[in-house]
Amino acid sequence: QLQLLESGGGSVQAGGSLRLSCVASGLRYSSYCMGWFRQGPGKEHEGVAAVDNDGDTSYADSVKGRFTVSQDNANHTLYLQMNSLKSEDTATYFCALIYPAHTYCGGGDTLNLPTWALDARGQGTLVTVSS
């Protein structure tokens, strides 16, 4: 069974940094896309950063230059380094995995996928940024 486990959330002051990790287990296919999504208080589900099945990365405009997504393929782990955090980054961050065999997720499309199109989503980790 496909499972995703996130870690690394917490509270930080504006301008600070956090690093999120997500470990995937129970993979069915060797080709997959992974991404980070978030949902803030009173806000909709939003794609933040992703790595597609070709290793290309994509970012939401709101985090470009501040967040860096990376992947350790050998250990099926996705990371999100978040620097220069702002109060508007406060949200629950979810890791997600998509099989291109099910849903096209290349070319940055992962960020635009709705929740129902994700093959798996983690339980989420809360990031709170205080100003």
C-alpha positions as CSV (number, residue, x, y, z in Angstrom):
1,Q,0.0,0.0,0.0
2,L,1.4,3.4,-1.0
3,Q,2.1,5.6,2.0
4,L,3.7,9.0,2.4
5,L,5.2,10.2,5.7
6,E,6.1,13.9,6.2
7,S,8.2,15.4,8.9
8,G,9.9,18.7,9.6
9,G,7.1,21.2,10.2
10,G,7.1,23.6,13.1
11,S,7.0,27.2,14.2
12,V,9.4,29.8,13.0
13,Q,9.7,33.6,12.8
14,A,9.4,35.4,9.5
15,G,12.7,35.2,7.7
16,G,13.6,31.9,9.1
17,S,14.0,28.5,7.5
18,L,12.5,25.0,7.7
19,R,13.2,21.8,5.9
20,L,10.4,19.3,5.2
21,S,10.9,15.6,4.3
22,C,8.6,13.0,2.9
23,V,9.3,9.3,2.6
24,A,7.3,7.2,0.2
25,S,6.8,3.4,0.8
26,G,4.8,0.7,-1.0
27,L,5.5,2.1,-4.5
28,R,3.8,0.2,-7.3
29,Y,5.7,1.8,-10.2
30,S,9.2,3.0,-10.6
31,S,8.1,6.1,-12.5
32,Y,6.3,8.8,-10.4
33,C,6.1,12.5,-9.7
34,M,6.2,13.9,-6.2
35,G,5.2,17.3,-5.0
36,W,4.4,19.5,-2.0
37,F,1.0,21.1,-1.6
38,R,-0.3,23.3,1.1
39,Q,-3.6,24.5,2.6
40,G,-3.6,27.6,4.7
41,P,-6.4,28.8,7.1
42,G,-9.4,29.6,4.9
43,K,-7.5,29.0,1.7
44,E,-7.7,26.4,-1.0
45,H,-5.3,23.5,-1.8
46,E,-2.3,25.0,-3.5
47,G,0.6,23.3,-5.4
48,V,4.0,24.6,-4.0
49,A,6.8,22.7,-5.6
50,A,7.2,19.4,-7.5
51,V,9.7,17.0,-9.1
52,D,8.3,15.2,-12.2
53,N,9.2,11.8,-13.4
54,D,12.0,13.2,-15.6
55,G,13.6,15.0,-12.6
56,D,12.4,18.5,-13.6
57,T,11.3,20.8,-10.9
58,S,8.5,23.4,-10.8
59,Y,7.5,26.0,-8.3
60,A,4.5,28.2,-7.5
61,D,5.3,31.8,-8.3
62,S,4.8,32.7,-4.6
63,V,7.8,30.5,-3.5
64,K,10.2,30.9,-6.4
65,G,13.7,31.9,-5.1
66,R,12.8,31.0,-1.6
67,F,11.9,27.3,-1.6
68,T,14.0,24.5,-3.1
69,V,12.5,21.0,-3.8
70,S,14.8,18.0,-4.2
71,Q,14.6,14.3,-4.3
72,D,16.6,11.3,-3.1
73,N,15.5,8.6,-5.6
74,A,17.4,5.8,-3.9
75,N,15.4,6.4,-0.7
76,H,12.2,7.6,-2.3
77,T,12.4,10.8,-0.3
78,L,11.3,14.3,-1.2
79,Y,12.6,17.4,0.5
80,L,11.5,21.0,0.6
81,Q,13.9,23.6,1.9
82,M,12.0,26.7,2.8
83,N,14.0,29.9,3.3
84,S,12.9,33.5,3.9
85,L,9.6,32.3,5.3
86,K,6.7,34.7,5.3
87,S,3.6,34.7,7.4
88,E,1.6,33.9,4.3
89,D,3.5,30.6,4.1
90,T,1.6,29.4,7.2
91,A,-0.2,26.3,6.2
92,T,-0.4,22.5,6.5
93,Y,2.0,21.1,4.0
94,F,1.2,17.8,2.3
95,C,3.5,15.6,0.3
96,A,1.9,13.9,-2.7
97,L,2.8,11.2,-5.2
98,I,1.3,10.8,-8.7
99,Y,1.9,7.9,-11.1
100,P,2.1,9.2,-14.7
101,A,0.6,5.8,-15.6
102,H,-2.6,7.2,-14.0
103,T,-2.4,11.0,-14.5
104,Y,0.0,13.2,-16.5
105,C,2.2,15.0,-14.1
106,G,5.1,16.4,-16.3
107,G,5.9,19.9,-17.3
108,G,4.9,21.4,-14.1
109,D,1.4,20.0,-14.3
110,T,1.8,18.4,-10.9
111,L,1.2,21.8,-9.2
112,N,-2.2,22.1,-10.8
113,L,-3.6,18.7,-9.9
114,P,-6.6,18.6,-7.6
115,T,-6.6,16.4,-4.5
116,W,-8.7,13.7,-6.2
117,A,-6.0,13.2,-8.9
118,L,-3.2,12.4,-6.4
119,D,-2.4,8.7,-6.0
120,A,-1.4,9.4,-2.4
121,R,-1.2,12.3,0.0
122,G,0.5,12.3,3.4
123,Q,-1.2,13.3,6.6
124,G,0.4,16.8,6.5
125,T,2.8,18.7,8.6
126,L,2.0,22.2,10.0
127,V,4.2,25.1,9.3
128,T,3.5,28.3,11.3
129,V,5.4,31.5,10.5
130,S,5.0,34.4,12.9
131,S,5.7,37.9,11.9
